[in-house]
């Protein structure tokens, strides 16, 4: 029996692959198209969220000096457009204070909601109407915080570094670096630091060793803090050299010394009572050895001509800065024109340095197993490194010292 034409066609396998390819190709092309379009919308949504973040930050920054709704809105719009937001595709809504979320009603916070309506591409085959994309952000203006570690260097990586076996506890005071580096503040290795907040002009590179009690995350891209002692005059160095600059002898030896110019350093190895005044260390090293017991109130050390300071790990040191006069609050003042020398601070758990360690051009290092600090201690230096235990506090009320406050800071909070 002859096969019909239909039977012959049905039994023929020639071109099967081509037939199935033709049938499946539209499905495959459609799948690729849907995937590509979904990726495109995801990219556009992330771009819109970034624009919302930048707009919220710019809007909150206006609250520092200009609490005018028009200025806040203009700043937000300009920042959003510069970051990729298209005014022709959507809307920008500014809510000051925020109308929803954890910061609703907070007059120091601004909420930005962005929306863009994009025409469909491939998905127009299956659905009509535009694709709505949205971004939302809230930024808050936070008041200045007391700062007890301030690095003035504007570019160095690790301008403030906690490393090694450091275990620093900063009581009621914060860390700030003026460096714009990607790692302006570093917490690395097994280093630990407990502080209310950390801020920097650049970014913060920290391990889990960073423990902040008031900030959920480090405050980055903050404004620089000006040198709080920039206008303090440098002491005179014209006085004659003191006849004695080494204080040693039998263990029971006790000295009482007064202000003056100590040339070639000042070495203390026994008990020394220091009268109030300015002690000029002209060259050499201000050395407080492991056997020294040093006590003084109303004291300022001025290090010049390359002089450095070194406090040994078991030295028993109790020193306080003046509470009035030109050098109020400054315990150690390093000549601003001296090179970037390293000044090393150790000390026993009973040691106390009340006042500012000011080395605008120097590097300050807290090393060993020091617990120098407590009370009122401030470090203002070009760069700072903590490699040991450091107990530092900023309660300077009773001593009449001025707080070092960082500027009002803007932080993205939602």
C-alpha positions in Angstrom: 0.0 0.0 0.0 1.3 3.3 -0.9 1.9 5.8 1.9 -0.1 8.9 1.8 1.8 12.2 1.5 0.9 13.0 5.1 2.3 9.7 6.4 5.4 10.2 4.4 5.9 13.7 5.9 5.2 12.5 9.4 7.7 9.7 9.2 10.5 11.8 7.8 13.2 12.9 10.3 15.1 15.1 7.9 15.3 18.7 9.3 14.0 17.8 12.8 16.6 20.0 14.5 15.8 22.9 12.3 12.1 22.6 13.0 12.6 22.5 16.8 15.1 25.4 16.6 12.6 27.5 14.7 9.9 26.7 17.4 12.1 27.4 20.4 14.1 30.3 19.1 11.4 32.9 20.0 11.2 31.6 23.5 15.0 31.7 23.9 15.2 35.2 22.5 12.4 36.3 24.7 14.2 34.9 27.8 17.4 36.7 26.9 15.5 39.9 26.4 13.6 39.6 29.7 16.9 38.9 31.5 18.7 41.8 29.9 15.8 44.2 30.6 15.6 43.0 34.3 19.3 43.7 34.7 18.9 47.1 33.1 16.1 48.0 35.6 18.2 46.8 38.5 21.1 49.0 37.4 18.8 52.0 37.0 17.3 51.4 40.4 20.7 51.3 42.1 21.7 54.5 40.3 18.5 56.1 41.5 19.2 55.0 45.1 22.7 56.4 44.9 21.2 59.7 43.7 18.8 59.7 46.7 21.7 59.1 49.1 23.7 61.9 47.7 20.7 64.2 47.6 19.9 63.5 51.3 23.5 64.2 52.3 23.5 67.5 50.4 20.2 68.5 51.9 21.2 67.7 55.5 24.4 69.7 55.0 22.3 72.8 54.4 21.1 72.5 58.0 24.5 73.5 59.3 24.0 77.2 58.4 20.8 77.6 56.4 17.6 76.1 57.7 15.5 77.3 54.8 13.3 74.8 53.0 14.0 76.3 49.6 17.7 76.0 50.1 17.4 72.4 51.4 15.3 71.4 48.3 17.6 73.2 45.8 20.6 71.5 47.3 19.0 68.1 47.1 17.8 68.6 43.5 21.2 69.8 42.3 23.0 66.8 43.9 20.5 64.3 42.6 20.7 65.6 39.0 24.5 65.6 39.2 24.4 62.0 40.3 22.1 60.8 37.4 18.6 61.6 38.4 16.4 62.7 35.5 13.8 65.4 36.3 12.0 64.6 33.0 11.2 61.1 34.1 10.0 61.5 37.7 9.7 63.4 40.9 11.8 64.4 43.9 10.2 64.8 47.3 11.9 66.5 50.2 10.5 65.9 53.7 12.1 68.0 56.4 11.6 66.6 59.0 11.1 63.1 57.7 7.5 61.9 57.5 8.2 58.2 58.2 10.8 55.9 59.5 12.9 56.0 62.7 13.7 59.7 62.3 10.2 60.9 61.6 9.8 64.4 63.1 13.5 64.9 63.7 14.3 68.5 62.6 18.0 67.6 62.2 17.1 65.0 59.5 16.0 65.2 55.9 14.2 62.5 53.9 14.5 62.3 50.1 12.2 60.2 48.0 13.0 59.8 44.3 10.8 58.3 41.6 11.4 57.7 37.9 8.9 56.3 35.4 10.8 54.5 32.5 9.1 53.3 29.3 9.2 49.6 28.8 11.5 48.0 26.3 11.1 44.3 25.4 8.5 43.7 28.1 6.1 46.0 26.3 5.2 42.9 24.3 3.7 41.4 27.5 2.6 44.4 29.5 1.7 48.0 29.2 2.6 51.1 31.3 5.9 52.5 32.5 8.2 50.8 34.9 8.3 52.8 38.2 11.7 53.0 40.0 12.1 54.5 43.5 14.9 55.4 45.9 14.7 56.7 49.5 17.3 58.0 51.9 17.5 59.9 55.2 20.5 61.9 56.3 20.9 63.4 59.8 22.9 66.4 61.0 24.7 65.4 64.2 26.2 67.8 66.6 30.0 68.0 67.2 31.6 65.4 69.4 34.4 65.8 71.9 37.6 64.5 70.3 40.6 63.2 72.1 42.6 61.8 69.2 43.0 64.1 66.3 45.4 63.5 63.3 46.0 66.7 61.3 47.8 65.1 58.3 45.6 65.6 55.2 46.7 62.7 53.0 48.6 59.9 54.8 47.1 56.4 55.0 46.7 55.3 58.6 46.9 58.8 60.0 45.3 57.2 63.1 46.3 53.5 63.5 45.4 51.0 66.2 47.5 47.9 65.6 49.4 45.1 67.2 48.0 44.3 70.7 46.5 47.7 71.2 43.5 47.8 73.5 42.4 51.4 73.8 39.4 52.6 75.8 38.4 56.2 75.0 36.0 57.4 77.6 33.5 59.9 76.2 35.7 61.0 73.4 36.2 60.2 69.8 38.8 59.7 67.1 39.1 61.9 64.0 41.5 62.0 61.1 41.8 64.9 58.6 43.4 62.6 56.1 41.4 62.1 52.8 43.0 58.6 52.3 40.9 55.5 51.7 42.3 54.2 55.1 42.6 57.4 57.1 41.8 55.6 60.3 42.9 51.9 60.6 42.1 49.3 63.1 44.1 46.2 62.1 45.5 42.9 63.4 44.4 42.2 66.9 44.1 45.9 67.7 41.0 47.0 69.6 39.5 50.4 70.4 36.4 51.3 72.3 35.0 54.8 71.5 31.7 56.5 71.0 32.5 57.4 67.4 35.2 57.4 64.7 35.2 60.0 61.9 37.5 60.9 59.1 37.7 63.2 56.0 38.5 60.0 54.0 37.5 56.5 54.8 37.9 54.1 57.8 39.4 50.6 57.4 38.5 48.7 60.6 38.3 45.1 61.7 35.8 43.9 64.3 38.2 45.3 66.9 36.5 48.7 66.5 33.7 49.0 69.1 31.6 52.2 68.9 28.9 52.9 71.5 27.1 55.8 69.8 27.7 55.4 66.0 26.3 52.4 64.1 29.2 52.8 61.6 32.2 55.1 61.2 31.4 58.6 59.9 33.3 59.0 56.6 33.8 62.1 54.3 33.4 64.4 57.3 34.7 67.9 57.4 38.2 68.5 58.7 38.8 69.7 62.2 41.0 72.8 62.3 44.2 72.8 64.5 42.7 73.8 67.9 46.1 75.2 69.0 47.1 76.9 65.8 47.1 80.4 67.3 49.0 79.5 70.5 52.3 81.3 70.6 55.5 79.4 70.8 57.5 80.0 74.0 60.7 81.9 74.0 63.9 79.9 73.7 66.3 82.7 74.5 66.8 82.0 78.2 70.2 80.6 79.3 70.5 76.8 79.7 69.8 75.4 83.1 73.0 74.1 84.8 71.5 70.6 85.4 69.5 68.5 83.1 70.0 65.0 84.5 68.3 64.0 87.7 69.5 60.6 89.0 71.3 59.3 92.1 70.3 56.8 94.8 66.7 55.4 94.7 65.6 57.7 97.6 66.8 60.9 95.9 64.1 63.6 95.4 64.5 66.8 93.4 62.3 69.9 93.1 62.8 71.7 89.8 61.5 74.9 88.1 60.7 76.1 84.6 63.6 77.0 82.4 65.6 76.0 79.3 67.0 72.5 79.5 69.6 72.2 76.7 70.4 68.8 75.3 67.4 67.1 76.8 66.0 66.5 80.3 66.6 63.1 81.9 64.6 62.1 85.0 65.5 58.8 86.7 64.4 59.5 90.3 61.6 61.4 92.1 61.1 64.9 90.7 58.6 67.5 91.8 58.0 70.0 89.1 56.9 73.6 89.9 54.4 75.2 87.5 55.7 76.8 84.4 57.1 76.2 80.9 60.0 73.8 80.6 61.8 74.3 77.3 63.6 71.1 76.1 66.1 72.4 73.6 67.4 69.4 71.7 67.9 65.9 73.0 65.2 63.9 74.7 62.8 64.5 77.4 63.3 61.1 79.1 61.3 59.8 82.0 63.0 56.5 82.7 61.5 53.3 84.3 62.7 54.4 87.7 61.3 57.9 87.6 58.5 59.3 89.7 57.3 62.6 88.3 54.7 64.9 89.7 53.7 68.4 88.5 50.7 70.7 88.0 50.4 73.7 85.8 53.3 72.3 83.6 54.0 72.7 79.9 56.9 71.1 78.1 58.0 72.8 74.9 60.1 70.6 72.7 62.3 72.4 70.1 65.4 71.9 68.0 64.5 68.3 67.2 63.8 67.3 70.8 61.6 64.2 71.4 59.9 62.6 74.4 60.2 59.1 75.7 58.2 57.8 78.7 59.2 54.3 79.9 56.7 51.6 80.6 57.1 51.6 84.4 57.5 55.3 84.9 55.1 56.8 87.5 54.0 60.1 86.0 51.3 62.5 87.2 51.3 65.7 85.2 48.7 68.4 84.5 48.7 71.3 82.1 48.1 74.9 83.1 44.4 75.9 83.7 45.0 79.5 82.5 47.3 81.6 80.5 48.7 81.2 77.0 49.3 77.5 77.4 46.0 76.6 79.1 45.3 72.9 78.5 48.7 72.1 76.7 50.9 69.7 78.6 53.3 68.9 75.7 54.0 71.4 72.9 56.2 70.3 70.0 57.8 73.0 67.9 55.6 73.3 64.8 58.7 73.7 62.5 60.4 70.6 63.8 60.6 67.5 61.5 58.2 64.6 61.8 59.9 63.0 64.8 58.3 60.2 66.8 57.3 60.8 70.4 56.8 57.7 72.5 54.5 57.4 75.5 54.4 54.4 77.7 53.8 54.5 81.5 52.3 52.4 84.3 48.7 52.0 85.1 49.0 54.8 87.7 50.3 57.3 85.2 48.2 60.3 84.3 48.7 62.9 81.7 46.1 65.6 82.0 46.2 68.0 79.1 47.0 68.0 75.4 49.9 66.3 73.7 50.3 68.7 70.8 52.7 67.7 68.0 51.4 69.3 64.8 54.3 68.1 62.7 55.1 65.0 64.7 54.1 61.3 65.2 52.8 60.3 68.6 53.0 56.7 69.6 51.4 55.0 72.6 53.3 51.7 72.9 53.9 48.8 75.2 51.5 48.1 77.9 50.7 51.7 78.8 47.5 52.8 80.4 48.6 56.4 80.3 45.5 58.6 80.3 42.2 58.7 82.1 40.9 62.0 83.3 41.6 64.5 80.6 44.0 63.5 77.8 44.0 64.9 74.3 46.3 63.9 71.4 46.6 66.4 68.5 49.4 65.3 66.2 50.3 65.0 62.6 49.8 61.2 62.9 49.0 58.9 65.8 49.6 55.2 66.4 48.3 53.1 69.3 50.2 49.9 69.8 49.5 49.2 73.5 46.8 49.7 76.1 45.6 53.3 76.3 43.0 54.6 78.7 42.1 58.1 77.5 39.3 60.3 78.8 38.0 63.8 77.9 36.4 65.0 81.1 38.3 68.3 81.3 35.6 70.3 83.1 37.4 70.5 86.4 40.6 71.5 84.8 39.1 74.3 82.7 40.4 72.9 79.4 38.6 73.4 76.1 36.9 70.5 74.4 38.1 69.7 70.9 34.9 69.4 68.9 34.6 68.0 65.4 32.3 69.9 63.2 28.6 69.1 62.9 28.6 65.9 60.9 26.2 64.6 58.2 25.5 60.9 58.3 23.2 58.7 56.2 21.0 57.0 58.7 18.3 55.3 56.5 
